[in-house]
Each structure stands twice: as C-alpha cells, then as structure tokens.
C-alpha cells in the first residue's frame, strides 16, 4: 500500500507563517487588553481607596467640629449655670481614705477659682467627676472638695467617688486610667428632695435567705454625713457588722443631680435587684400563662365554630323506619352520641355528624370502628363515599370513635430558671486584698464602722486654734528664718503669714523652718498636714543636718536691767517636744493600723502629755529687786 505524501509548497509555508503571526498578534492584543484592564482596575481601586480616605477624613473633621460645637455649647451652658465661672482639668487620681465624697484638689484649682471670684460669691464648691476608658465608656458622678493640698496634676479620690466611677469593675481599675476629668459645676440646692435606693444583688439577705436586721436610717445618716452631692446612677456603699452593702440611686427628685447641703432628703428603699428580677420573672410567667389560656380559649372558640359549620352541612335527621339506621357512637371520654341516618346515605354524613358534635372533639384525624365478636373494621375517609348499606350497617349499629392523634399537642413544660443578676449584695472585708485603693477603702470602712458603733472618730482635718502673732513677736521668727538661709524679703513674708505655725512647729521639735515654710505654702498653712509630712520625713534616713544657727547677740547688761525693771516677767516658754519620742510613738501607732494623719496627731498629744506629767513643778519666781533709794 502506497501512502501519498504531499510536499510543503512555498504557498503553504507562507500561509502557516501568516497563521503563526496572526496567533501571535492575537495573543499580544489579548495581553495588552488584560494589561489595560488590570491598570484600569488598579486605578479604579486607588480612586475608591482615595475616596474612602477622603470620606473618612471628612467624617473625622465633621466629628471634630461637632465635638467642638458640643463642647462650646456645654461650656456656654456651664458658664450660664455657674455664673460665668469655669474650671476644667484632667488629673491623675490617687486614693484618699476619706469616708465622704470630697476630693483633694491641687492649689492651682483654688487659684483658678479665686481668680474667677467663685469664693467671693460664697458658692458651694461642687465638681463633676467623669472617667473615660479606652472603650469610650466610663462612670460619672459629682463631689465636693475637702482641701486644695494635692500635688499638681493629681486629685485625691475617696473610695465612695471611686466606686461611682468604676461601678462593678473594681477600684483598682483606676490605676490603669491615666486621668479623670474634673469640672466645676454649680449644683442646684433644693429645700426638699427624694431619693430611691435599690440594693444591689441579693440586697439585705445573708446568703440569699436570711434577712439582715439593721437600723437602716441610722446607717444612712452616718454614711451620708459630710457628703456634698448625690447623682442619679451613683453607687453608695453602706456598712453593717463588717459587711458592705451597695445601694444604687435609681431615682432622684427634683433633679437628677443635686446638693445635699440644707435639704430635707426623703429616702425610699426599692426591692433588691434579685427580688426585682424574681418579681419580673414571676410577672413574665403569669403573662405567659395568661397568653396560653387566651390562646386555648381562642382555639376552643374556633373549634366550636367549626362544629357549628359542620352541623349546618347535615341533612335533617329522618324518622325511624325500615330504611333508617340508628347509630350509637361511644367516645374515648366515656360519652355517647346517637342519631338516625338513612342507610342510603354516605358514610361521609356520619363523619360530618361526629365532627359537628363538640363533645366528640374530633377535629383531627379520626376513625370509627365497627366491632363485634369475630369482626373489627376501621372506617374513615377512604370509605367516606360508600353508603351505609354497602358497609353492611344494620338497623341498629354501635361504633367506637378512635382518634389517631391527640387533639392538642402537649407542650413540654418549660424549665423555669432562677433569674440571674450581677452579684453586688453583701461583701465581707477581705484582708488579703492588696493595692493602694483597697487599703484606702479598708481604712475608710474602718473609720465608718467605728462611727456606726458610736465611737467618736477624731477629726484629723481640724486645725488647732493658734494665737495670733503680731508686732515685735514677729522679729524672732524673721531673724531665725534669715539665719537659716532664707532671703530677707521671703523671710519677712513668711514670718508675717506663718509665724504662729512656725512657733508651734518649733515647740513640737521641728527645727527646719525653711522646709516648714515650703510645706506650709504647699498645704496652705495646714499645721497638721505639715507636721505629718515632717514626721514622715523623719522616718526616712536623714542626711547630716546643718548645725542650728547661733543665737542672736545678747544685749548689754544695762539694757537687760532696764528691761527687767520696765517689763513684767514673761512666763517660761514650754519645753520643746522630743522629736525622737514623737517619731517612735508615730511608728508604733501606724504599725497598730491607725491612719497616718491621726497617728501623727495622737503621737504629738501623747508625748506632750507624758512630758507634762514628768515635768516638775516650776520654782517660784524670784522677788524683784528693791528700787534704788532716792538721792
């Protein structure tokens, strides 16, 4: 077999080359098209990204303008409410062990308020305190001010205010918050006000069962003593037998935030959160039962309506006769139905009759059973078109009603769960807790417990009455400050302003008056604050102190004699208090768990008392010299 082969002619080679070029050109065109489409898609995507960024930038600008506008409106409203005064600062919180709601603000706050004339108007100083977390949420409340002695950039926050800011997240969360916002507001003062407290969690129930018996009026009076403000939504901790119970301010009238100064406060205690949840669950259960009952009534009414419609479809009952069948239907409930039918009627007539009888309650699929000894037959929709005679119905026939499904599906009983609420009822003091906020809270609770038990808690913030120093009595103070190295102009101002405090500190044994002046300026002349600060410094390792300044030169003997004759004998100055004994007593009281401020005051008082008891009676003053005889 010979296979013919065709040689490639030049024309064929040219056609193949043209085909290859055409394919190559087609691929290049397709590639250029894909490249152009890719570039177009990238350009479109870049435009979308640019448009989204511009939209986001516009939204940020709008939000910034909106916030600035809201801040301006709020500032204007505050200025109108505060009679033109405005103070806003973001300060770092530190724990204070006060039992009230008063803050410790820095001196710059006092200067700012004085500059705006707030103190001259005699207005009550109240502040809005708000906390903003990273999530944008935070608590807020209102508080008063105890003193302006905090370090600049800080604010002392008592446990009660800290609880209102942190709610259930815990006081220690304030350590992770950089700043809190302090804003001066003038709260409304009302002659009569009303507050509704709701106990948190289980309320006044020990373990959810036993009701705690306490004098709530006395506890609230002692707890709110010294408080300045109250805000709707506040949490108020109260103490009873070492347990802390938290109350929430649910409603406050006539304002949602008001001052507690000079107001007749009416208190109403609502059911606790647990009780409220149980009542709400019971109400919901009753509502569900009522809904089920109403649904059952509606369903029954619909069933009776269907029965009436079925009864209207029945033919009139025939009289007894040879062609009439008398039927007796026994019901599952034990009842009976009886009616006459023509034997020429269809079985459907019997089924319709059974459905029309309310007593049969045969709205679902059912059968009638024809039964006698040796015979049992179910008759239903399949035999509905057969006549009774074809089904061998006699003149008297007994049938049994058999339902194939229950008329109403029994619903599974709902498992009632006990309502769960956030725990917040009684909380025992836990000595194992750590942290500055927990320690401050424990100290405040200890002072409040002592007050509730009727023990007089000394007011460590009360300043002693000091005699006024003026005139020539200022000169020794000025000279001592200059001798210690203070510039004369500053020494003159300090001696004029703090002479009484410096002399009292000198009697306590504190010799560094330059340091004392610095602390007096920081604490606005608070003697106890300065004494506490100096006592705490005395507990630290001391560097070498400079020697005390030399005593001023003694006046000439003649001048002394003239002064002795001209002036009466001044009483002897009290002996300087032993600083080492004060420091040792201070350490002993702090180690026993006493508050440092109170420990410093009691240490000074006890050492003075011990020194007074050990001091011998002063000798009788010498008789004055006889006057010289006249020449």
Steps between C-alpha positions, in 0.01 A plus 500: 500500500648828396431810710497817306694783669451858409798724499481841665485761239620859549138610502427263786802625700390859451148417618637324810721800575205732462299279736780509759525878471125532534505285815790699639324825426184370659690401813669841515168673458348283773797568726477876437128483570558317827774746596275795422218342700737436792621860495143619478402283795798622703416861416139443595604331824739786583222748432267304728765491773566872455128572510461287815793677667360838405159397631657378824695825528181700444318293762783556748492871430125508541526304824773733624291805411195341658691420819644851507151641450359280775787594729440868426130462571575311819750765605244772433235308695743444786603865496135599517429251776821577690455878467790532260748284692667206329760250614595190304802281562613144437684371805661174603298333779653367820312330788374700797367330813221747565154366586316778313495612137748788522797525267851622569588745223830673419557863605478614137129414506448734793698773325291462183173513693621798704600681183145460368350623826323175589604510865389860540147404398487245782390223264524137602792340314373193318661320208396253232740204492501279192707205391561411135642156422661373183167366383348847531283402794538614855318602812428850621388657825516823699709579804607778732849610598673448834822691445735633235813318614555237231810497285463686173351279231339261752169469682418304813193284441321339799371141468135606470573721195729232353218244528263730309761535224598134466169332593549122495844501336679560830683797649839368386404572139575866576869405508477423130324827421729789435269788590154591619318814391416752772254775404358769726120502501254683718250240612141599574404520866147396595318531829341158450627209298423131460723207418418138421774254589511145365724242672727318258497123458326314781463820702472462877487119490777287644566228248179587320286360783527667841397863516761725661360710782651847506399854590503629145412857597796524739735335247394739222532805725853403602596402146375824341646718773732752339389414147458791262317369195292214367454394138251267340685178418743529792603195702498559875682245722362461853647295783345266757692260724803486274294448185469741208161540334479701180200721422427649158334838456214401268301822514578846629255789522456782417830491307717213382797660679473724801677625809439334836568817696195642683251261343226284651577164339225238483631146447311208346649151477400300193514120474847364439621403155447131577148562632421724204622232260290237677192724489563570134541128429177424689319771305631361172389150606151626577493680167599179320235304685239763418608493135469118498158519663383759250640293212316194631177702522545626145574150379193363676286772348635415156422131562144576602462719195613211280251273677220744424605517136507119477154481662363729229621253236298210646175382347195495728480198725249252353226331693528135598418255226606186317765683295631699795809404699530612862868559587657503846858635521699438814758776573848453652394722790217259585220705347254392233359652183178375335326592174296346216618480140357371176683185396527646153707792635875503464737436787618862455173610660588300812851647510364853462250434780781386734702815415198720571466368856713708743507214747678277248789744466589332171667785314808298404531174313268238644330168412181319598543136587235242416555218745323188621623154583711373215481827310696828522516761229618862496302742290639838399552739208584208267145363544329839520335464155342163576142468618413362838321205343809420294695496822250249647357740758203341674193684628686548826873542495755570777826667402808601694676835443874463466729805470827444322677806650450709811292808440748733665865427505614509854769757534805405696500682829740789496786469738485810714842633573575716796564858387866586503623846594845641546624431848529812708332438833692451818876498464716412801822684555786299355828564681690315229434766240790712387547830331476863602132530413409193705701631796332840479160331479579286806607805701184688403288196593678468835430865586138466389456183708631677808262789437205263455584334832471839673872555548613858456743512210731799537493742214856495382431782259411746780773758550598610853427855608828690497559835670551790264857622473554865417723796558831443675427128539563458128861615528646175649324296234637724226853490645495119528386459139774735379754314716391173335583644159167639376509824304385797714203597277370142498573463872301816573199372305525152655532631854199725453288219355617188687648625828246318719544172313879524506509564876267204557719278279803617695333393824434160339873465437511574127800730451519521120280806456602550138360158413199577720430824307519307173247245629277772647483667161421166335227410750357851536603538863357166621702434816404133539579429138845652537561316829401171338728564203794588724434192716497277195828651382645435844432128447723500190884485518611850591798676347723712712304801612674838511576620849239729652567872450677680776288688744470872437750710699398585856413860570714700745452425868366850570232460237407166653465658839284781365281247316469292816386802696270635229329179389331230705652158509376296201386146567747227417465357146390140484775247459564379145337168426731200460504434127642149537224401741237642263649301210511178705142549618393579143655175371334303780154641422538447123610140560181446703294587192414862579467752218828697454329837542331393822815322616707818464248705698467243777877451518557871563218514756618192691863609514396843621283343768783270613741795513250708699452217752876451542586871519560627861312798635664828393684687779352817638622812315765704688390818672563811295798713614426795728491832324809723556475752786437857393801726526 
